[in-house]
Amino acid sequence: MAEIELSILSRQCLSRRIPDQGILRTEVSAWASQRNSINSKMEWRFTTEDAWIKLAKLYPTIKLE
């Protein structure tokens, strides 16, 4: 979820050259305040069941005899 928020920040706020660190802090702070004031929510669509299916090859299978 943090990566998604950083992606949104990058697209909405940081898509241009920002000349110095002070302006960057001001811009990010204003963006965060605005995003928090509208109670932005995220719809999480990748469920645990989806993860088991998509990532099955990464998990070892144990055969019980």
PDBQT receptor file of N, H, CA, C and O in Angstrom, charges set to zero:
ATOM      1  N   MET A   1       0.819  -1.186   0.000  1.00  0.00    +0.000 N 
ATOM      2  CA  MET A   1       0.000   0.000   0.000  1.00  0.00    +0.000 C 
ATOM      3  C   MET A   1       0.867   1.255   0.000  1.00  0.00    +0.000 C 
ATOM      4  O   MET A   1       0.531   2.260  -0.626  1.00  0.00    +0.000 OA
ATOM      5  N   ALA A   2       1.979   1.179   0.708  1.00  0.00    +0.000 N 
ATOM      6  H   ALA A   2       2.252   0.362   1.217  1.00  0.00    +0.000 HD
ATOM      7  CA  ALA A   2       2.887   2.331   0.734  1.00  0.00    +0.000 C 
ATOM      8  C   ALA A   2       3.427   2.615  -0.660  1.00  0.00    +0.000 C 
ATOM      9  O   ALA A   2       3.565   3.775  -1.050  1.00  0.00    +0.000 OA
ATOM     10  N   GLU A   3       3.730   1.568  -1.407  1.00  0.00    +0.000 N 
ATOM     11  H   GLU A   3       3.618   0.626  -1.090  1.00  0.00    +0.000 HD
ATOM     12  CA  GLU A   3       4.240   1.759  -2.767  1.00  0.00    +0.000 C 
ATOM     13  C   GLU A   3       3.189   2.407  -3.659  1.00  0.00    +0.000 C 
ATOM     14  O   GLU A   3       3.518   3.220  -4.523  1.00  0.00    +0.000 OA
ATOM     15  N   ILE A   4       1.936   2.051  -3.451  1.00  0.00    +0.000 N 
ATOM     16  H   ILE A   4       1.669   1.390  -2.749  1.00  0.00    +0.000 HD
ATOM     17  CA  ILE A   4       0.855   2.656  -4.236  1.00  0.00    +0.000 C 
ATOM     18  C   ILE A   4       0.746   4.139  -3.910  1.00  0.00    +0.000 C 
ATOM     19  O   ILE A   4       0.604   4.962  -4.814  1.00  0.00    +0.000 OA
ATOM     20  N   GLU A   5       0.810   4.489  -2.627  1.00  0.00    +0.000 N 
ATOM     21  H   GLU A   5       0.925   3.820  -1.893  1.00  0.00    +0.000 HD
ATOM     22  CA  GLU A   5       0.758   5.899  -2.228  1.00  0.00    +0.000 C 
ATOM     23  C   GLU A   5       1.934   6.684  -2.814  1.00  0.00    +0.000 C 
ATOM     24  O   GLU A   5       1.762   7.813  -3.273  1.00  0.00    +0.000 OA
ATOM     25  N   LEU A   6       3.118   6.092  -2.798  1.00  0.00    +0.000 N 
ATOM     26  H   LEU A   6       3.259   5.175  -2.425  1.00  0.00    +0.000 HD
ATOM     27  CA  LEU A   6       4.280   6.777  -3.377  1.00  0.00    +0.000 C 
ATOM     28  C   LEU A   6       4.108   6.968  -4.876  1.00  0.00    +0.000 C 
ATOM     29  O   LEU A   6       4.519   7.990  -5.424  1.00  0.00    +0.000 OA
ATOM     30  N   SER A   7       3.507   5.997  -5.537  1.00  0.00    +0.000 N 
ATOM     31  H   SER A   7       3.172   5.167  -5.091  1.00  0.00    +0.000 HD
ATOM     32  CA  SER A   7       3.243   6.132  -6.964  1.00  0.00    +0.000 C 
ATOM     33  C   SER A   7       2.258   7.264  -7.232  1.00  0.00    +0.000 C 
ATOM     34  O   SER A   7       2.443   8.043  -8.167  1.00  0.00    +0.000 OA
ATOM     35  N   ILE A   8       1.218   7.353  -6.417  1.00  0.00    +0.000 N 
ATOM     36  H   ILE A   8       1.068   6.719  -5.658  1.00  0.00    +0.000 HD
ATOM     37  CA  ILE A   8       0.235   8.434  -6.567  1.00  0.00    +0.000 C 
ATOM     38  C   ILE A   8       0.903   9.786  -6.316  1.00  0.00    +0.000 C 
ATOM     39  O   ILE A   8       0.673  10.744  -7.055  1.00  0.00    +0.000 OA
ATOM     40  N   LEU A   9       1.720   9.859  -5.285  1.00  0.00    +0.000 N 
ATOM     41  H   LEU A   9       1.907   9.082  -4.685  1.00  0.00    +0.000 HD
ATOM     42  CA  LEU A   9       2.462  11.094  -4.997  1.00  0.00    +0.000 C 
ATOM     43  C   LEU A   9       3.320  11.488  -6.190  1.00  0.00    +0.000 C 
ATOM     44  O   LEU A   9       3.341  12.652  -6.593  1.00  0.00    +0.000 OA
ATOM     45  N   SER A  10       4.011  10.538  -6.739  1.00  0.00    +0.000 N 
ATOM     46  H   SER A  10       3.995   9.593  -6.412  1.00  0.00    +0.000 HD
ATOM     47  CA  SER A  10       4.884  10.806  -7.868  1.00  0.00    +0.000 C 
ATOM     48  C   SER A  10       4.107  11.344  -9.070  1.00  0.00    +0.000 C 
ATOM     49  O   SER A  10       4.537  12.301  -9.713  1.00  0.00    +0.000 OA
ATOM     50  N   ARG A  11       2.963  10.727  -9.370  1.00  0.00    +0.000 N 
ATOM     51  H   ARG A  11       2.614   9.950  -8.847  1.00  0.00    +0.000 HD
ATOM     52  CA  ARG A  11       2.166  11.147 -10.519  1.00  0.00    +0.000 C 
ATOM     53  C   ARG A  11       1.468  12.485 -10.293  1.00  0.00    +0.000 C 
ATOM     54  O   ARG A  11       1.392  13.304 -11.209  1.00  0.00    +0.000 OA
ATOM     55  N   GLN A  12       0.962  12.713  -9.094  1.00  0.00    +0.000 N 
ATOM     56  H   GLN A  12       1.023  12.047  -8.350  1.00  0.00    +0.000 HD
ATOM     57  CA  GLN A  12       0.167  13.914  -8.846  1.00  0.00    +0.000 C 
ATOM     58  C   GLN A  12       0.987  15.127  -8.430  1.00  0.00    +0.000 C 
ATOM     59  O   GLN A  12       0.574  16.264  -8.658  1.00  0.00    +0.000 OA
ATOM     60  N   CYS A  13       2.136  14.896  -7.826  1.00  0.00    +0.000 N 
ATOM     61  H   CYS A  13       2.472  13.972  -7.640  1.00  0.00    +0.000 HD
ATOM     62  CA  CYS A  13       2.854  16.017  -7.218  1.00  0.00    +0.000 C 
ATOM     63  C   CYS A  13       4.276  16.190  -7.755  1.00  0.00    +0.000 C 
ATOM     64  O   CYS A  13       4.768  17.315  -7.858  1.00  0.00    +0.000 OA
ATOM     65  N   LEU A  14       4.921  15.110  -8.090  1.00  0.00    +0.000 N 
ATOM     66  H   LEU A  14       4.522  14.197  -8.007  1.00  0.00    +0.000 HD
ATOM     67  CA  LEU A  14       6.348  15.183  -8.416  1.00  0.00    +0.000 C 
ATOM     68  C   LEU A  14       6.652  14.982  -9.892  1.00  0.00    +0.000 C 
ATOM     69  O   LEU A  14       7.764  14.596 -10.252  1.00  0.00    +0.000 OA
ATOM     70  N   SER A  15       5.676  15.241 -10.741  1.00  0.00    +0.000 N 
ATOM     71  H   SER A  15       4.773  15.555 -10.449  1.00  0.00    +0.000 HD
ATOM     72  CA  SER A  15       5.863  14.997 -12.172  1.00  0.00    +0.000 C 
ATOM     73  C   SER A  15       6.591  16.146 -12.882  1.00  0.00    +0.000 C 
ATOM     74  O   SER A  15       6.621  16.204 -14.111  1.00  0.00    +0.000 OA
ATOM     75  N   ARG A  16       7.162  17.037 -12.111  1.00  0.00    +0.000 N 
ATOM     76  H   ARG A  16       7.138  16.990 -11.113  1.00  0.00    +0.000 HD
ATOM     77  CA  ARG A  16       7.907  18.169 -12.678  1.00  0.00    +0.000 C 
ATOM     78  C   ARG A  16       9.184  18.397 -11.873  1.00  0.00    +0.000 C 
ATOM     79  O   ARG A  16       9.365  17.825 -10.798  1.00  0.00    +0.000 OA
ATOM     80  N   ARG A  17      10.045  19.220 -12.395  1.00  0.00    +0.000 N 
ATOM     81  H   ARG A  17       9.899  19.685 -13.268  1.00  0.00    +0.000 HD
ATOM     82  CA  ARG A  17      11.299  19.523 -11.701  1.00  0.00    +0.000 C 
ATOM     83  C   ARG A  17      11.010  20.459 -10.533  1.00  0.00    +0.000 C 
ATOM     84  O   ARG A  17      10.348  21.484 -10.691  1.00  0.00    +0.000 OA
ATOM     85  N   ILE A  18      11.514  20.092  -9.368  1.00  0.00    +0.000 N 
ATOM     86  H   ILE A  18      12.052  19.259  -9.240  1.00  0.00    +0.000 HD
ATOM     87  CA  ILE A  18      11.360  20.922  -8.172  1.00  0.00    +0.000 C 
ATOM     88  C   ILE A  18      12.751  21.411  -7.797  1.00  0.00    +0.000 C 
ATOM     89  O   ILE A  18      13.645  20.599  -7.557  1.00  0.00    +0.000 OA
ATOM     90  N   PRO A  19      12.949  22.724  -7.744  1.00  0.00    +0.000 N 
ATOM     91  CA  PRO A  19      14.296  23.289  -7.659  1.00  0.00    +0.000 C 
ATOM     92  C   PRO A  19      15.076  23.045  -6.366  1.00  0.00    +0.000 C 
ATOM     93  O   PRO A  19      16.301  22.935  -6.406  1.00  0.00    +0.000 OA
ATOM     94  N   ASP A  20      14.396  22.959  -5.226  1.00  0.00    +0.000 N 
ATOM     95  H   ASP A  20      13.401  23.049  -5.194  1.00  0.00    +0.000 HD
ATOM     96  CA  ASP A  20      15.165  22.741  -4.000  1.00  0.00    +0.000 C 
ATOM     97  C   ASP A  20      14.356  21.957  -2.973  1.00  0.00    +0.000 C 
ATOM     98  O   ASP A  20      13.154  21.741  -3.127  1.00  0.00    +0.000 OA
ATOM     99  N   GLN A  21      15.045  21.543  -1.934  1.00  0.00    +0.000 N 
ATOM    100  H   GLN A  21      16.021  21.718  -1.809  1.00  0.00    +0.000 HD
ATOM    101  CA  GLN A  21      14.459  20.667  -0.921  1.00  0.00    +0.000 C 
ATOM    102  C   GLN A  21      13.339  21.352  -0.133  1.00  0.00    +0.000 C 
ATOM    103  O   GLN A  21      12.368  20.699   0.251  1.00  0.00    +0.000 OA
ATOM    104  N   GLY A  22      13.458  22.618   0.104  1.00  0.00    +0.000 N 
ATOM    105  H   GLY A  22      14.246  23.149  -0.208  1.00  0.00    +0.000 HD
ATOM    106  CA  GLY A  22      12.426  23.353   0.832  1.00  0.00    +0.000 C 
ATOM    107  C   GLY A  22      11.105  23.362   0.091  1.00  0.00    +0.000 C 
ATOM    108  O   GLY A  22      10.051  23.125   0.681  1.00  0.00    +0.000 OA
ATOM    109  N   ILE A  23      11.164  23.638  -1.202  1.00  0.00    +0.000 N 
ATOM    110  H   ILE A  23      12.021  23.831  -1.681  1.00  0.00    +0.000 HD
ATOM    111  CA  ILE A  23       9.947  23.628  -2.015  1.00  0.00    +0.000 C 
ATOM    112  C   ILE A  23       9.385  22.213  -2.096  1.00  0.00    +0.000 C 
ATOM    113  O   ILE A  23       8.169  22.024  -2.061  1.00  0.00    +0.000 OA
ATOM    114  N   LEU A  24      10.256  21.229  -2.202  1.00  0.00    +0.000 N 
ATOM    115  H   LEU A  24      11.244  21.382  -2.230  1.00  0.00    +0.000 HD
ATOM    116  CA  LEU A  24       9.807  19.834  -2.223  1.00  0.00    +0.000 C 
ATOM    117  C   LEU A  24       9.025  19.496  -0.960  1.00  0.00    +0.000 C 
ATOM    118  O   LEU A  24       7.947  18.906  -1.034  1.00  0.00    +0.000 OA
ATOM    119  N   ARG A  25       9.558  19.863   0.183  1.00  0.00    +0.000 N 
ATOM    120  H   ARG A  25      10.434  20.342   0.243  1.00  0.00    +0.000 HD
ATOM    121  CA  ARG A  25       8.859  19.605   1.451  1.00  0.00    +0.000 C 
ATOM    122  C   ARG A  25       7.502  20.296   1.488  1.00  0.00    +0.000 C 
ATOM    123  O   ARG A  25       6.511  19.704   1.914  1.00  0.00    +0.000 OA
ATOM    124  N   THR A  26       7.457  21.543   1.043  1.00  0.00    +0.000 N 
ATOM    125  H   THR A  26       8.262  22.024   0.696  1.00  0.00    +0.000 HD
ATOM    126  CA  THR A  26       6.206  22.294   1.024  1.00  0.00    +0.000 C 
ATOM    127  C   THR A  26       5.181  21.631   0.102  1.00  0.00    +0.000 C 
ATOM    128  O   THR A  26       4.013  21.484   0.463  1.00  0.00    +0.000 OA
ATOM    129  N   GLU A  27       5.625  21.237  -1.079  1.00  0.00    +0.000 N 
ATOM    130  H   GLU A  27       6.574  21.357  -1.373  1.00  0.00    +0.000 HD
ATOM    131  CA  GLU A  27       4.731  20.603  -2.053  1.00  0.00    +0.000 C 
ATOM    132  C   GLU A  27       4.197  19.270  -1.533  1.00  0.00    +0.000 C 
ATOM    133  O   GLU A  27       2.999  19.002  -1.635  1.00  0.00    +0.000 OA
ATOM    134  N   VAL A  28       5.064  18.443  -0.983  1.00  0.00    +0.000 N 
ATOM    135  H   VAL A  28       6.037  18.661  -0.900  1.00  0.00    +0.000 HD
ATOM    136  CA  VAL A  28       4.645  17.138  -0.481  1.00  0.00    +0.000 C 
ATOM    137  C   VAL A  28       3.713  17.304   0.714  1.00  0.00    +0.000 C 
ATOM    138  O   VAL A  28       2.736  16.567   0.850  1.00  0.00    +0.000 OA
ATOM    139  N   SER A  29       4.009  18.259   1.571  1.00  0.00    +0.000 N 
ATOM    140  H   SER A  29       4.803  18.858   1.461  1.00  0.00    +0.000 HD
ATOM    141  CA  SER A  29       3.155  18.509   2.724  1.00  0.00    +0.000 C 
ATOM    142  C   SER A  29       1.764  18.960   2.286  1.00  0.00    +0.000 C 
ATOM    143  O   SER A  29       0.761  18.494   2.827  1.00  0.00    +0.000 OA
ATOM    144  N   ALA A  30       1.701  19.855   1.317  1.00  0.00    +0.000 N 
ATOM    145  H   ALA A  30       2.515  20.234   0.877  1.00  0.00    +0.000 HD
ATOM    146  CA  ALA A  30       0.413  20.330   0.802  1.00  0.00    +0.000 C 
ATOM    147  C   ALA A  30      -0.351  19.184   0.153  1.00  0.00    +0.000 C 
ATOM    148  O   ALA A  30      -1.562  19.062   0.339  1.00  0.00    +0.000 OA
ATOM    149  N   TRP A  31       0.349  18.339  -0.612  1.00  0.00    +0.000 N 
ATOM    150  H   TRP A  31       1.332  18.438  -0.763  1.00  0.00    +0.000 HD
ATOM    151  CA  TRP A  31      -0.289  17.190  -1.249  1.00  0.00    +0.000 C 
ATOM    152  C   TRP A  31      -0.862  16.240  -0.199  1.00  0.00    +0.000 C 
ATOM    153  O   TRP A  31      -1.997  15.783  -0.327  1.00  0.00    +0.000 OA
ATOM    154  N   ALA A  32      -0.075  15.942   0.841  1.00  0.00    +0.000 N 
ATOM    155  H   ALA A  32       0.848  16.313   0.945  1.00  0.00    +0.000 HD
ATOM    156  CA  ALA A  32      -0.511  15.019   1.893  1.00  0.00    +0.000 C 
ATOM    157  C   ALA A  32      -1.709  15.600   2.650  1.00  0.00    +0.000 C 
ATOM    158  O   ALA A  32      -2.654  14.873   2.959  1.00  0.00    +0.000 OA
ATOM    159  N   SER A  33      -1.680  16.885   2.947  1.00  0.00    +0.000 N 
ATOM    160  H   SER A  33      -0.913  17.476   2.696  1.00  0.00    +0.000 HD
ATOM    161  CA  SER A  33      -2.788  17.526   3.649  1.00  0.00    +0.000 C 
ATOM    162  C   SER A  33      -4.075  17.446   2.825  1.00  0.00    +0.000 C 
ATOM    163  O   SER A  33      -5.142  17.127   3.350  1.00  0.00    +0.000 OA
ATOM    164  N   GLN A  34      -3.961  17.736   1.545  1.00  0.00    +0.000 N 
ATOM    165  H   GLN A  34      -3.094  17.995   1.118  1.00  0.00    +0.000 HD
ATOM    166  CA  GLN A  34      -5.124  17.682   0.664  1.00  0.00    +0.000 C 
ATOM    167  C   GLN A  34      -5.639  16.248   0.562  1.00  0.00    +0.000 C 
ATOM    168  O   GLN A  34      -6.849  16.026   0.618  1.00  0.00    +0.000 OA
ATOM    169  N   ARG A  35      -4.763  15.296   0.416  1.00  0.00    +0.000 N 
ATOM    170  H   ARG A  35      -3.780  15.477   0.370  1.00  0.00    +0.000 HD
ATOM    171  CA  ARG A  35      -5.158  13.881   0.286  1.00  0.00    +0.000 C 
ATOM    172  C   ARG A  35      -5.821  13.398   1.578  1.00  0.00    +0.000 C 
ATOM    173  O   ARG A  35      -6.812  12.670   1.529  1.00  0.00    +0.000 OA
ATOM    174  N   ASN A  36      -5.287  13.794   2.721  1.00  0.00    +0.000 N 
ATOM    175  H   ASN A  36      -4.482  14.386   2.761  1.00  0.00    +0.000 HD
ATOM    176  CA  ASN A  36      -5.868  13.400   3.999  1.00  0.00    +0.000 C 
ATOM    177  C   ASN A  36      -7.209  14.085   4.245  1.00  0.00    +0.000 C 
ATOM    178  O   ASN A  36      -8.111  13.485   4.831  1.00  0.00    +0.000 OA
ATOM    179  N   SER A  37      -7.350  15.331   3.806  1.00  0.00    +0.000 N 
ATOM    180  H   SER A  37      -6.618  15.818   3.330  1.00  0.00    +0.000 HD
ATOM    181  CA  SER A  37      -8.589  16.071   4.058  1.00  0.00    +0.000 C 
ATOM    182  C   SER A  37      -9.780  15.480   3.311  1.00  0.00    +0.000 C 
ATOM    183  O   SER A  37     -10.917  15.612   3.764  1.00  0.00    +0.000 OA
ATOM    184  N   ILE A  38      -9.539  14.837   2.186  1.00  0.00    +0.000 N 
ATOM    185  H   ILE A  38      -8.615  14.729   1.818  1.00  0.00    +0.000 HD
ATOM    186  CA  ILE A  38     -10.649  14.228   1.450  1.00  0.00    +0.000 C 
ATOM    187  C   ILE A  38     -10.815  12.748   1.801  1.00  0.00    +0.000 C 
ATOM    188  O   ILE A  38     -11.594  12.033   1.170  1.00  0.00    +0.000 OA
ATOM    189  N   ASN A  39     -10.074  12.303   2.813  1.00  0.00    +0.000 N 
ATOM    190  H   ASN A  39      -9.441  12.883   3.325  1.00  0.00    +0.000 HD
ATOM    191  CA  ASN A  39     -10.156  10.909   3.276  1.00  0.00    +0.000 C 
ATOM    192  C   ASN A  39      -9.993   9.909   2.140  1.00  0.00    +0.000 C 
ATOM    193  O   ASN A  39     -10.814   9.009   1.966  1.00  0.00    +0.000 OA
ATOM    194  N   SER A  40      -8.928  10.076   1.373  1.00  0.00    +0.000 N 
ATOM    195  H   SER A  40      -8.260  10.807   1.514  1.00  0.00    +0.000 HD
ATOM    196  CA  SER A  40      -8.671   9.168   0.259  1.00  0.00    +0.000 C 
ATOM    197  C   SER A  40      -8.536   7.746   0.769  1.00  0.00    +0.000 C 
ATOM    198  O   SER A  40      -7.826   7.470   1.736  1.00  0.00    +0.000 OA
ATOM    199  N   LYS A  41      -9.232   6.863   0.095  1.00  0.00    +0.000 N 
ATOM    200  H   LYS A  41      -9.809   7.088  -0.691  1.00  0.00    +0.000 HD
ATOM    201  CA  LYS A  41      -9.191   5.459   0.484  1.00  0.00    +0.000 C 
ATOM    202  C   LYS A  41      -8.672   4.633  -0.675  1.00  0.00    +0.000 C 
ATOM    203  O   LYS A  41      -8.684   5.062  -1.829  1.00  0.00    +0.000 OA
ATOM    204  N   MET A  42      -8.225   3.464  -0.344  1.00  0.00    +0.000 N 
ATOM    205  H   MET A  42      -8.214   3.116   0.593  1.00  0.00    +0.000 HD
ATOM    206  CA  MET A  42      -7.672   2.560  -1.330  1.00  0.00    +0.000 C 
ATOM    207  C   MET A  42      -8.481   1.271  -1.300  1.00  0.00    +0.000 C 
ATOM    208  O   MET A  42      -8.720   0.706  -0.233  1.00  0.00    +0.000 OA
ATOM    209  N   GLU A  43      -8.895   0.812  -2.460  1.00  0.00    +0.000 N 
ATOM    210  H   GLU A  43      -8.700   1.270  -3.327  1.00  0.00    +0.000 HD
ATOM    211  CA  GLU A  43      -9.609  -0.457  -2.534  1.00  0.00    +0.000 C 
ATOM    212  C   GLU A  43      -8.596  -1.552  -2.828  1.00  0.00    +0.000 C 
ATOM    213  O   GLU A  43      -8.035  -1.623  -3.922  1.00  0.00    +0.000 OA
ATOM    214  N   TRP A  44      -8.374  -2.390  -1.848  1.00  0.00    +0.000 N 
ATOM    215  H   TRP A  44      -8.829  -2.332  -0.960  1.00  0.00    +0.000 HD
ATOM    216  CA  TRP A  44      -7.387  -3.449  -1.972  1.00  0.00    +0.000 C 
ATOM    217  C   TRP A  44      -8.028  -4.613  -2.701  1.00  0.00    +0.000 C 
ATOM    218  O   TRP A  44      -8.977  -5.209  -2.191  1.00  0.00    +0.000 OA
ATOM    219  N   ARG A  45      -7.533  -4.952  -3.883  1.00  0.00    +0.000 N 
ATOM    220  H   ARG A  45      -6.762  -4.468  -4.297  1.00  0.00    +0.000 HD
ATOM    221  CA  ARG A  45      -8.160  -5.981  -4.717  1.00  0.00    +0.000 C 
ATOM    222  C   ARG A  45      -7.401  -7.294  -4.734  1.00  0.00    +0.000 C 
ATOM    223  O   ARG A  45      -7.938  -8.312  -5.172  1.00  0.00    +0.000 OA
ATOM    224  N   PHE A  46      -6.184  -7.290  -4.274  1.00  0.00    +0.000 N 
ATOM    225  H   PHE A  46      -5.748  -6.464  -3.918  1.00  0.00    +0.000 HD
ATOM    226  CA  PHE A  46      -5.355  -8.494  -4.321  1.00  0.00    +0.000 C 
ATOM    227  C   PHE A  46      -5.550  -9.253  -3.011  1.00  0.00    +0.000 C 
ATOM    228  O   PHE A  46      -4.934  -8.920  -1.999  1.00  0.00    +0.000 OA
ATOM    229  N   THR A  47      -6.404 -10.268  -3.033  1.00  0.00    +0.000 N 
ATOM    230  H   THR A  47      -6.904 -10.539  -3.855  1.00  0.00    +0.000 HD
ATOM    231  CA  THR A  47      -6.746 -11.003  -1.825  1.00  0.00    +0.000 C 
ATOM    232  C   THR A  47      -5.717 -12.094  -1.531  1.00  0.00    +0.000 C 
ATOM    233  O   THR A  47      -4.849 -12.384  -2.354  1.00  0.00    +0.000 OA
ATOM    234  N   THR A  48      -5.826 -12.679  -0.371  1.00  0.00    +0.000 N 
ATOM    235  H   THR A  48      -6.531 -12.443   0.298  1.00  0.00    +0.000 HD
ATOM    236  CA  THR A  48      -4.939 -13.776   0.010  1.00  0.00    +0.000 C 
ATOM    237  C   THR A  48      -5.107 -14.951  -0.947  1.00  0.00    +0.000 C 
ATOM    238  O   THR A  48      -4.129 -15.595  -1.328  1.00  0.00    +0.000 OA
ATOM    239  N   GLU A  49      -6.346 -15.224  -1.330  1.00  0.00    +0.000 N 
ATOM    240  H   GLU A  49      -7.140 -14.701  -1.020  1.00  0.00    +0.000 HD
ATOM    241  CA  GLU A  49      -6.600 -16.314  -2.266  1.00  0.00    +0.000 C 
ATOM    242  C   GLU A  49      -5.927 -16.052  -3.613  1.00  0.00    +0.000 C 
ATOM    243  O   GLU A  49      -5.360 -16.960  -4.219  1.00  0.00    +0.000 OA
ATOM    244  N   ASP A  50      -5.996 -14.792  -4.078  1.00  0.00    +0.000 N 
ATOM    245  H   ASP A  50      -6.457 -14.053  -3.585  1.00  0.00    +0.000 HD
ATOM    246  CA  ASP A  50      -5.320 -14.421  -5.327  1.00  0.00    +0.000 C 
ATOM    247  C   ASP A  50      -3.816 -14.625  -5.207  1.00  0.00    +0.000 C 
ATOM    248  O   ASP A  50      -3.167 -15.085  -6.147  1.00  0.00    +0.000 OA
ATOM    249  N   ALA A  51      -3.271 -14.284  -4.056  1.00  0.00    +0.000 N 
ATOM    250  H   ALA A  51      -3.798 -13.910  -3.292  1.00  0.00    +0.000 HD
ATOM    251  CA  ALA A  51      -1.832 -14.438  -3.835  1.00  0.00    +0.000 C 
ATOM    252  C   ALA A  51      -1.427 -15.902  -3.904  1.00  0.00    +0.000 C 
ATOM    253  O   ALA A  51      -0.407 -16.231  -4.510  1.00  0.00    +0.000 OA
ATOM    254  N   TRP A  52      -2.211 -16.787  -3.291  1.00  0.00    +0.000 N 
ATOM    255  H   TRP A  52      -3.040 -16.519  -2.799  1.00  0.00    +0.000 HD
ATOM    256  CA  TRP A  52      -1.884 -18.210  -3.329  1.00  0.00    +0.000 C 
ATOM    257  C   TRP A  52      -1.873 -18.736  -4.750  1.00  0.00    +0.000 C 
ATOM    258  O   TRP A  52      -1.031 -19.560  -5.106  1.00  0.00    +0.000 OA
ATOM    259  N   ILE A  53      -2.800 -18.266  -5.559  1.00  0.00    +0.000 N 
ATOM    260  H   ILE A  53      -3.484 -17.597  -5.270  1.00  0.00    +0.000 HD
ATOM    261  CA  ILE A  53      -2.861 -18.715  -6.955  1.00  0.00    +0.000 C 
ATOM    262  C   ILE A  53      -1.707 -18.129  -7.760  1.00  0.00    +0.000 C 
ATOM    263  O   ILE A  53      -0.993 -18.858  -8.448  1.00  0.00    +0.000 OA
ATOM    264  N   LYS A  54      -1.527 -16.835  -7.675  1.00  0.00    +0.000 N 
ATOM    265  H   LYS A  54      -2.107 -16.243  -7.115  1.00  0.00    +0.000 HD
ATOM    266  CA  LYS A  54      -0.511 -16.158  -8.489  1.00  0.00    +0.000 C 
ATOM    267  C   LYS A  54       0.913 -16.526  -8.081  1.00  0.00    +0.000 C 
ATOM    268  O   LYS A  54       1.799 -16.622  -8.931  1.00  0.00    +0.000 OA
ATOM    269  N   LEU A  55       1.134 -16.730  -6.783  1.00  0.00    +0.000 N 
ATOM    270  H   LEU A  55       0.414 -16.651  -6.093  1.00  0.00    +0.000 HD
ATOM    271  CA  LEU A  55       2.484 -16.979  -6.285  1.00  0.00    +0.000 C 
ATOM    272  C   LEU A  55       2.730 -18.442  -5.932  1.00  0.00    +0.000 C 
ATOM    273  O   LEU A  55       3.686 -18.752  -5.221  1.00  0.00    +0.000 OA
ATOM    274  N   ALA A  56       1.887 -19.338  -6.415  1.00  0.00    +0.000 N 
ATOM    275  H   ALA A  56       1.110 -19.086  -6.992  1.00  0.00    +0.000 HD
ATOM    276  CA  ALA A  56       1.991 -20.755  -6.065  1.00  0.00    +0.000 C 
ATOM    277  C   ALA A  56       3.365 -21.338  -6.381  1.00  0.00    +0.000 C 
ATOM    278  O   ALA A  56       3.872 -22.166  -5.625  1.00  0.00    +0.000 OA
ATOM    279  N   LYS A  57       3.967 -20.918  -7.477  1.00  0.00    +0.000 N 
ATOM    280  H   LYS A  57       3.555 -20.245  -8.091  1.00  0.00    +0.000 HD
ATOM    281  CA  LYS A  57       5.274 -21.476  -7.854  1.00  0.00    +0.000 C 
ATOM    282  C   LYS A  57       6.393 -21.072  -6.888  1.00  0.00    +0.000 C 
ATOM    283  O   LYS A  57       7.457 -21.691  -6.880  1.00  0.00    +0.000 OA
ATOM    284  N   LEU A  58       6.157 -20.034  -6.073  1.00  0.00    +0.000 N 
ATOM    285  H   LEU A  58       5.293 -19.530  -6.080  1.00  0.00    +0.000 HD
ATOM    286  CA  LEU A  58       7.178 -19.596  -5.122  1.00  0.00    +0.000 C 
ATOM    287  C   LEU A  58       7.119 -20.356  -3.798  1.00  0.00    +0.000 C 
ATOM    288  O   LEU A  58       8.063 -20.327  -3.009  1.00  0.00    +0.000 OA
ATOM    289  N   TYR A  59       5.994 -21.035  -3.568  1.00  0.00    +0.000 N 
ATOM    290  H   TYR A  59       5.227 -21.058  -4.209  1.00  0.00    +0.000 HD
ATOM    291  CA  TYR A  59       5.825 -21.762  -2.316  1.00  0.00    +0.000 C 
ATOM    292  C   TYR A  59       6.087 -23.249  -2.543  1.00  0.00    +0.000 C 
ATOM    293  O   TYR A  59       5.557 -23.836  -3.487  1.00  0.00    +0.000 OA
ATOM    294  N   PRO A  60       6.887 -23.847  -1.698  1.00  0.00    +0.000 N 
ATOM    295  CA  PRO A  60       7.162 -25.279  -1.877  1.00  0.00    +0.000 C 
ATOM    296  C   PRO A  60       5.924 -26.109  -1.508  1.00  0.00    +0.000 C 
ATOM    297  O   PRO A  60       5.134 -25.726  -0.645  1.00  0.00    +0.000 OA
ATOM    298  N   THR A  61       5.782 -27.230  -2.171  1.00  0.00    +0.000 N 
ATOM    299  H   THR A  61       6.423 -27.541  -2.872  1.00  0.00    +0.000 HD
ATOM    300  CA  THR A  61       4.703 -28.144  -1.832  1.00  0.00    +0.000 C 
ATOM    301  C   THR A  61       5.297 -29.291  -1.022  1.00  0.00    +0.000 C 
ATOM    302  O   THR A  61       6.375 -29.798  -1.332  1.00  0.00    +0.000 OA
ATOM    303  N   ILE A  62       4.591 -29.679  -0.006  1.00  0.00    +0.000 N 
ATOM    304  H   ILE A  62       3.715 -29.267   0.246  1.00  0.00    +0.000 HD
ATOM    305  CA  ILE A  62       5.062 -30.735   0.874  1.00  0.00    +0.000 C 
ATOM    306  C   ILE A  62       4.147 -31.941   0.686  1.00  0.00    +0.000 C 
ATOM    307  O   ILE A  62       2.932 -31.844   0.859  1.00  0.00    +0.000 OA
ATOM    308  N   LYS A  63       4.738 -33.064   0.334  1.00  0.00    +0.000 N 
ATOM    309  H   LYS A  63       5.725 -33.143   0.193  1.00  0.00    +0.000 HD
ATOM    310  CA  LYS A  63       3.962 -34.281   0.159  1.00  0.00    +0.000 C 
ATOM    311  C   LYS A  63       4.077 -35.110   1.425  1.00  0.00    +0.000 C 
ATOM    312  O   LYS A  63       5.168 -35.489   1.851  1.00  0.00    +0.000 OA
ATOM    313  N   LEU A  64       2.940 -35.375   2.001  1.00  0.00    +0.000 N 
ATOM    314  H   LEU A  64       2.054 -35.066   1.655  1.00  0.00    +0.000 HD
ATOM    315  CA  LEU A  64       2.903 -36.221   3.207  1.00  0.00    +0.000 C 
ATOM    316  C   LEU A  64       2.612 -37.659   2.768  1.00  0.00    +0.000 C 
ATOM    317  O   LEU A  64       1.699 -37.912   1.981  1.00  0.00    +0.000 OA
ATOM    318  N   GLU A  65       3.389 -38.566   3.282  1.00  0.00    +0.000 N 
ATOM    319  H   GLU A  65       4.129 -38.360   3.921  1.00  0.00    +0.000 HD
ATOM    320  CA  GLU A  65       3.204 -39.969   2.916  1.00  0.00    +0.000 C 
ATOM    321  C   GLU A  65       2.671 -40.758   4.075  1.00  0.00    +0.000 C 
ATOM    322  O   GLU A  65       2.452 -41.963   3.953  1.00  0.00    +0.000 OA
TER     323      GLU A  65
